[in-house]
């Protein structure tokens, strides 16, 4: 019997980041080409605003 392979933490994060980046690229291409519904575009805009607000709070807290 062999032990299951263990993926190093750094590799797991790199793999997950690669998949996330590919998904975000596809969403950006679909958005630019007008293939997303208006509701989806509105949802993405709201999510981007929330993310920007969180980053701004983090920047102020770090200062």
N, C-alpha and C positions, 0 to 999 in steps of 0.2 A: 504494500500500500504506500502511495506517495503522498506527501503533504501538499496541500494546495499552494499554488504560487502566490507570493505576496508582492503586490505592486508597491514600489516605494511611494511615499507621500508626494514627493515632488512630481513624479511621473503621473500620478493620479490627477493632481491639480493641472498639470500641463495638458493632459488628455481632455479633461473637462473644459478647460479654457478654449481648446481648439474646437470642440463641438459647439460651445456657446458662440464663439466668434463666427463660425460658419453659419449658424442659425441667424445671428444678427445681420450678417452680410446678405443672406437671402431675403430677410425682411426688408432691409434697406433697398435692395434691388426691386422687390415687388412694390414697395411704396413709391419709389421714383418712377416706375413704369405705370403707376395708376391701377395696379391689380388688387389693391386692398379696398375693402368697403369703407365708406365714410366713418362708420362706427369704429372700425379697427384703427383707422388713422387717428380718430379722436382719443381712443384709449391709449395709443402709443404716445401721443402728445402729452396726455395727462401723466403717464408713467415717466416720461422724460422730465417733466416739470417737478414731479416728486423727487426724482433722483437728484436733480440740480439743487433743490432745496436742501436735501440731506447733505449733499457735498458742501454747500455753503455753510451750513451749521457746523459741520466738521472742521472746515477751514477757520471759522471764527473761534471754535473751541481750542484749536491748536495754537492760535496766536496769543 
